Amino acid sequence: MTDKSPHDAHSAKKSGKAIKAKRSERREKEQAAAQMQQLMHPRKQSR
């Protein structure tokens, strides 16, 4: 009979980056995309 413990097969390996670091990188990407949208489509921003 196989071992049925739920977490033996999966190691609880933490990701390389902290949550705050990931969040800050995501915000930087979103800001860069927003700036690019403003540059490419300035009329849409005036709403």
N, CA and C of each residue as an Amber inpcrd file, in Angstrom:
protein
   141
   0.8360000  -1.1830000   0.0000000   0.0000000   0.0000000   0.0000000
   0.8820000   1.2470000   0.0000000   0.5220000   2.1980000  -0.8020000
   1.3430000   3.4030000  -0.9140000   1.1080000   4.3360000   0.2580000
   2.0620000   5.1930000   0.4670000   1.9530000   6.1860000   1.5350000
   0.9900000   7.2800000   1.0890000   0.0050000   7.5800000   1.8920000
  -1.0190000   8.5430000   1.5010000  -0.8440000   9.9080000   2.1500000
   0.2890000  10.1610000   2.7450000   0.4770000  11.4850000   3.3390000
   0.5400000  12.5210000   2.2270000  -0.1670000  13.6160000   2.3630000
  -0.3670000  14.5330000   1.2400000   0.8750000  15.3120000   0.8070000
   1.7980000  15.5630000   1.7120000   2.8870000  16.4690000   1.3560000
   4.2530000  15.7920000   1.2640000   4.2970000  14.4800000   1.3210000
   5.5930000  13.8140000   1.2160000   6.1690000  13.9100000  -0.1910000
   5.3260000  13.8370000  -1.1820000   5.7980000  13.8580000  -2.5590000
   6.2040000  15.2660000  -2.9820000   5.6420000  16.2780000  -2.3370000
   5.9130000  17.6620000  -2.7160000   6.7930000  18.3060000  -1.6590000
   7.8650000  18.8800000  -2.0840000   8.6870000  19.5990000  -1.1160000
   8.1350000  21.0140000  -0.9680000   8.1340000  21.5050000   0.2310000
   7.6330000  22.8600000   0.4880000   8.7550000  23.8420000   0.1910000
   9.0630000  23.9660000  -1.0640000  10.1790000  24.7990000  -1.4790000
   9.7010000  26.2310000  -1.6860000  10.3400000  27.1490000  -1.0260000
   9.9730000  28.5540000  -1.1740000  10.4880000  29.0790000  -2.5060000
   9.7920000  30.0440000  -3.0350000  10.2470000  30.6490000  -4.2760000
  11.4840000  31.5000000  -3.9970000  12.2270000  31.7980000  -5.0190000
  13.4690000  32.5240000  -4.8540000  13.2790000  33.9630000  -4.4080000
  12.1530000  34.5540000  -4.7280000  11.9330000  35.9650000  -4.4240000
  10.8650000  36.1130000  -3.3470000  10.9850000  37.1610000  -2.5820000
   9.9770000  37.4620000  -1.5720000   8.7290000  38.0190000  -2.2490000
   7.6270000  37.9440000  -1.5640000   6.3590000  38.4210000  -2.1230000
   6.4490000  39.9140000  -2.4300000   7.0800000  40.6740000  -1.5410000
   7.1980000  42.1170000  -1.7570000   8.0110000  42.4200000  -3.0080000
   9.0660000  41.6470000  -3.2530000   9.8880000  41.8640000  -4.4400000
   9.0850000  41.5780000  -5.7060000   8.3230000  40.4820000  -5.6770000
   7.4880000  40.1610000  -6.8400000   6.4670000  41.2480000  -7.0940000
   5.8540000  41.7390000  -6.0040000   4.8220000  42.7750000  -6.1230000
   5.4170000  44.0500000  -6.7060000   6.5990000  44.4360000  -6.2420000
   7.2140000  45.6610000  -6.7480000   7.5820000  45.5190000  -8.2240000
   8.0580000  44.3430000  -8.6220000   8.3640000  44.1310000 -10.0390000
   7.1050000  44.2090000 -10.8890000   6.0190000  43.6380000 -10.4010000
   4.7610000  43.6780000 -11.1540000   4.2690000  45.1090000 -11.2990000
   4.3900000  45.9100000 -10.2260000   3.9820000  47.3170000 -10.2990000
   4.8350000  48.0890000 -11.2880000   6.1320000  47.8130000 -11.3080000
   7.0110000  48.5010000 -12.2620000   6.6070000  48.1760000 -13.6950000
   6.2900000  46.9190000 -13.9530000   5.8620000  46.5330000 -15.2990000
   4.5600000  47.2320000 -15.6800000   3.6230000  47.2930000 -14.7340000
   2.3480000  47.9460000 -15.0190000   2.5340000  49.4310000 -15.2710000
   3.4170000  50.0740000 -14.5020000   3.6680000  51.5010000 -14.7090000
   4.3130000  51.7470000 -16.0640000   5.2410000  50.8900000 -16.4510000
   5.8930000  51.0470000 -17.7520000   4.8720000  50.8850000 -18.8780000
   3.9720000  49.9260000 -18.7260000   2.9450000  49.7120000 -19.7430000
   1.9930000  50.9070000 -19.8010000   1.6470000  51.4630000 -18.6540000
   0.7450000  52.6190000 -18.6150000   1.4050000  53.8290000 -19.2650000
   2.6870000  54.0280000 -19.0020000   3.3990000  55.1480000 -19.6140000
   3.4570000  54.9800000 -21.1280000   3.6720000  53.7560000 -21.5760000
   3.7340000  53.5050000 -23.0100000   2.3690000  53.7720000 -23.6440000
   1.2840000  53.3920000 -22.9620000  -0.0540000  53.6710000 -23.4750000
  -0.2910000  55.1720000 -23.5740000   0.1710000  55.9230000 -22.5840000
  -0.0020000  57.3760000 -22.6120000   0.7680000  57.9930000 -23.7670000
   1.9500000  57.4630000 -24.0370000   2.7450000  58.0050000 -25.1390000
   2.1430000  57.6470000 -26.4980000   1.6620000  56.4190000 -26.6000000
   1.1500000  55.9590000 -27.8870000  -0.2640000  56.4750000 -28.1640000
  -1.0740000  56.6520000 -27.1060000  -2.4690000  57.0560000 -27.2760000
  -2.7890000  58.2050000 -26.3180000  -2.2840000  59.3910000 -26.5820000
  -2.4850000  60.4880000 -25.6350000  -3.9410000  60.9530000 -25.5100000
  -4.7660000  60.7580000 -26.5160000  -6.1520000  61.2190000 -26.4700000
  -6.9940000  60.3930000 -25.4970000  -6.6760000  59.1150000 -25.3410000
  -7.4410000  58.2540000 -24.4400000  -7.2280000  58.6650000 -22.9860000
  -6.1200000  59.2840000 -22.6780000  -5.7880000  59.6710000 -21.3170000
  -6.6340000  60.8440000 -20.8430000  -7.1120000  61.7040000 -21.7320000
  -7.7800000  62.9310000 -21.3500000  -9.1790000  62.7340000 -20.7710000
  -9.7180000  61.5320000 -20.7510000 -11.0620000  61.2860000 -20.2290000
 -11.2030000  61.6160000 -18.7920000
